[in-house]
Amino acid sequence: MNVKIDESWHQQLATEFEQPYFQQLVAFVRQEYATGPCFPPGSKIFNAFDTTPFHQVKVVLLGQDPYHEPGQAHGLCFSVNDGVPLPPSLRNIYAEIQSELGTVPPASGNLTRWAEQGVLLLNATLTVRRGQAGSHQNHGWEQFTDAAIRALATQREHLVFLLWGAYAGRKASFIDAQRHLVLTSPHPSPLSAHRGFFGNHHFQLCNDYLSQHGITPIQW
């Protein structure tokens, strides 16, 4: 499957790769990809880790699982490939950025530019079967990505965790809010964005916090 992951993350998560649950997960994912279309492409499963090395992470943005239609997912949460129409949640994210910061987001929904600035765009589940949202949940990915979040929370300081929606919000339970900035709100989905995602000021709060700690803010 030509999987790629940055060496810094490979070192951080080495013990996870050796555990029985991860071996079972690998077998499951290989079987799924062999029997029908799954996303993202195999080489992009660990794209979030490969694009944003461990010691370059400034912000963690957590999604749930990848987009499940062809051409969308490329291993970064909320992000789509160039030329793909903006999904509804990403449209709302862009709208909030423009409202808060006064900047007009680009037409493309490819968020690689965020990842390269230190935003870890991490889905809790890293793969999905075509057309079946959540189809690869509860097979081990969550344990693996929780380990990544814990590593950041315990070994780094002054990170910003953007946890949108109830699912992501539960991860706050193992992040030290004295050591990091933890921002929670409703999800940007059209079903919930009007309940508090719009107007949450997370992008401004994030950059203010980074600046206060001598860290270059993100160009959203």
C-alpha positions as CSV (number, residue, x, y, z in Angstrom):
1,M,0.0,0.0,0.0
2,N,3.1,2.2,-0.1
3,V,2.3,3.8,3.3
4,K,4.4,6.8,4.4
5,I,4.8,8.3,7.8
6,D,7.4,10.8,9.0
7,E,10.2,9.3,11.0
8,S,9.5,11.5,14.0
9,W,6.0,10.0,14.3
10,H,7.3,6.5,13.6
11,Q,9.6,6.9,16.7
12,Q,6.8,8.3,18.9
13,L,4.3,5.6,18.0
14,A,6.8,2.7,17.7
15,T,5.2,0.8,20.6
16,E,1.8,1.1,19.0
17,F,2.9,-0.5,15.8
18,E,4.1,-3.5,17.8
19,Q,0.9,-4.1,19.7
20,P,-1.5,-6.9,18.7
21,Y,-4.4,-4.5,18.2
22,F,-2.4,-2.7,15.5
23,Q,-1.5,-5.9,13.7
24,Q,-5.1,-6.8,13.6
25,L,-6.0,-3.4,12.3
26,V,-3.4,-3.7,9.5
27,A,-4.9,-7.0,8.5
28,F,-8.4,-5.6,8.5
29,V,-7.4,-2.5,6.5
30,R,-5.4,-4.6,3.9
31,Q,-8.4,-6.9,3.5
32,E,-10.8,-3.9,3.1
33,Y,-8.6,-2.2,0.5
34,A,-8.2,-5.5,-1.4
35,T,-11.9,-6.2,-1.6
36,G,-13.4,-2.8,-2.6
37,P,-12.7,0.9,-2.9
38,C,-11.5,2.5,0.3
39,F,-10.3,6.0,1.1
40,P,-7.9,7.7,1.2
41,P,-5.4,6.1,-1.2
42,G,-3.1,3.8,0.6
43,S,-0.1,6.1,0.3
44,K,-2.1,8.9,2.0
45,I,-3.4,7.0,5.0
46,F,-0.8,8.6,7.3
47,N,-0.6,11.9,5.3
48,A,-1.4,14.0,8.5
49,F,1.6,12.5,10.2
50,D,3.8,12.6,7.2
51,T,3.1,16.3,6.4
52,T,3.3,17.6,10.0
53,P,6.3,16.1,11.9
54,F,5.9,15.6,15.7
55,H,8.1,18.5,16.8
56,Q,6.5,20.9,14.2
57,V,2.9,20.5,15.5
58,K,1.4,23.8,16.8
59,V,-2.3,23.0,16.5
60,V,-4.2,19.7,16.5
61,L,-7.5,19.7,14.6
62,L,-9.5,16.5,15.1
63,G,-12.0,15.1,12.7
64,Q,-13.8,11.8,12.9
65,D,-13.2,9.8,9.7
66,P,-12.3,10.4,6.1
67,Y,-14.7,11.6,3.3
68,H,-16.1,8.5,1.7
69,E,-16.7,9.5,-1.9
70,P,-14.1,9.2,-4.7
71,G,-11.5,11.9,-5.1
72,Q,-12.2,13.7,-1.8
73,A,-10.1,12.2,1.0
74,H,-6.3,12.6,1.0
75,G,-5.4,11.9,4.6
76,L,-6.0,15.3,6.1
77,C,-9.2,15.9,8.1
78,F,-11.8,18.3,6.6
79,S,-9.5,18.7,3.5
80,V,-10.2,17.7,-0.1
81,N,-8.0,17.5,-3.1
82,D,-7.6,20.5,-5.4
83,G,-10.6,20.9,-7.8
84,V,-13.0,19.0,-5.5
85,P,-16.1,21.1,-4.5
86,L,-16.0,22.2,-0.9
87,P,-17.8,19.9,1.5
88,P,-20.4,21.6,3.7
89,S,-18.4,21.5,6.9
90,L,-15.4,23.1,5.1
91,R,-17.5,25.8,3.6
92,N,-18.6,26.7,7.2
93,I,-15.0,26.6,8.4
94,Y,-14.0,29.0,5.7
95,A,-17.0,31.2,6.5
96,E,-15.9,31.4,10.1
97,I,-12.4,32.3,9.2
98,Q,-13.6,35.1,6.9
99,S,-15.9,36.4,9.7
100,E,-13.2,36.3,12.3
101,L,-10.1,37.4,10.5
102,G,-11.4,39.3,7.5
103,T,-9.4,37.1,5.1
104,V,-11.0,35.6,2.0
105,P,-10.2,31.8,2.0
106,P,-8.9,30.3,-1.3
107,A,-11.2,28.5,-3.7
108,S,-9.4,25.2,-3.1
109,G,-10.4,23.0,-0.1
110,N,-6.9,21.5,0.0
111,L,-5.6,22.3,3.5
112,T,-2.1,21.0,3.0
113,R,-1.0,24.7,3.5
114,W,-2.2,24.4,7.1
115,A,-0.5,21.1,7.7
116,E,2.8,22.5,6.4
117,Q,2.5,25.3,9.0
118,G,2.1,22.9,11.9
119,V,-1.6,22.1,12.0
120,L,-2.0,18.3,12.5
121,L,-5.2,17.5,10.6
122,L,-6.0,14.3,12.2
123,N,-9.0,12.0,11.8
124,A,-9.7,9.7,14.7
125,T,-10.2,6.9,12.1
126,L,-7.8,7.0,9.2
127,T,-9.6,4.9,6.6
128,V,-13.2,4.3,5.3
129,R,-15.1,2.2,2.9
130,R,-16.5,3.9,-0.2
131,G,-19.9,5.3,0.5
132,Q,-20.1,4.0,4.1
133,A,-19.3,6.7,6.7
134,G,-17.9,5.2,9.9
135,S,-17.3,1.8,8.3
136,H,-13.8,1.5,9.7
137,Q,-14.5,2.8,13.2
138,N,-13.9,0.5,16.2
139,H,-11.2,-1.6,14.6
140,G,-8.3,0.0,16.3
141,W,-7.7,3.3,14.6
142,E,-9.1,5.3,17.6
143,Q,-6.6,3.6,20.0
144,F,-3.8,4.5,17.6
145,T,-4.8,8.2,17.1
146,D,-5.5,8.6,20.8
147,A,-1.9,7.5,21.4
148,A,-0.7,10.2,19.0
149,I,-2.8,12.9,20.9
150,R,-1.5,11.7,24.2
151,A,2.1,11.9,23.0
152,L,1.6,15.5,22.0
153,A,-0.3,16.4,25.1
154,T,2.3,15.0,27.4
155,Q,5.6,15.7,25.6
156,R,4.9,19.1,24.1
157,E,3.8,22.4,25.5
158,H,1.6,25.3,24.4
159,L,-0.3,23.4,21.7
160,V,-3.8,24.4,20.6
161,F,-6.4,21.6,20.4
162,L,-9.4,22.4,18.2
163,L,-12.1,19.9,19.2
164,W,-15.3,20.5,17.3
165,G,-18.4,18.3,18.1
166,A,-19.1,15.9,20.9
167,Y,-16.9,13.1,19.5
168,A,-13.8,15.3,19.3
169,G,-14.7,17.0,22.6
170,R,-14.3,13.8,24.5
171,K,-10.6,13.9,23.8
172,A,-10.3,16.9,26.1
173,S,-10.4,14.4,29.0
174,F,-6.8,13.5,28.6
175,I,-5.3,16.9,27.6
176,D,-3.9,19.1,30.3
177,A,-5.7,22.4,29.9
178,Q,-3.0,24.1,32.1
179,R,-0.3,23.1,29.6
180,H,-2.2,23.6,26.3
181,L,-5.2,25.6,25.0
182,V,-8.2,23.4,24.5
183,L,-11.0,24.9,22.4
184,T,-14.3,23.1,22.1
185,S,-17.5,24.0,20.2
186,P,-20.3,22.4,18.2
187,H,-19.2,20.8,14.9
188,P,-19.1,22.9,11.7
189,S,-21.5,20.6,10.0
190,P,-24.6,22.3,8.7
191,L,-26.6,20.3,11.2
192,S,-24.8,22.0,14.2
193,A,-22.8,25.0,13.1
194,H,-25.5,27.4,14.1
195,R,-25.5,26.1,17.6
196,G,-22.2,27.7,18.4
197,F,-19.5,26.9,15.8
198,F,-20.3,30.2,14.1
199,G,-18.9,32.9,16.2
200,N,-16.6,30.6,18.3
201,H,-13.6,32.8,17.4
202,H,-11.3,29.7,17.5
203,F,-9.0,30.8,14.7
204,Q,-8.4,34.2,16.4
205,L,-8.0,32.6,19.9
206,C,-5.6,30.0,18.5
207,N,-3.4,32.6,16.9
208,D,-3.5,34.9,19.9
209,Y,-2.4,32.0,22.1
210,L,0.5,31.0,19.8
211,S,1.7,34.6,19.6
212,Q,1.6,34.9,23.4
213,H,4.0,32.0,23.7
214,G,6.4,33.2,21.0
215,I,5.1,30.8,18.3
216,T,4.4,32.0,14.8
217,P,0.6,32.0,14.3
218,I,-1.1,30.2,11.5
219,Q,-2.1,31.8,8.2
220,W,-5.5,30.4,7.9
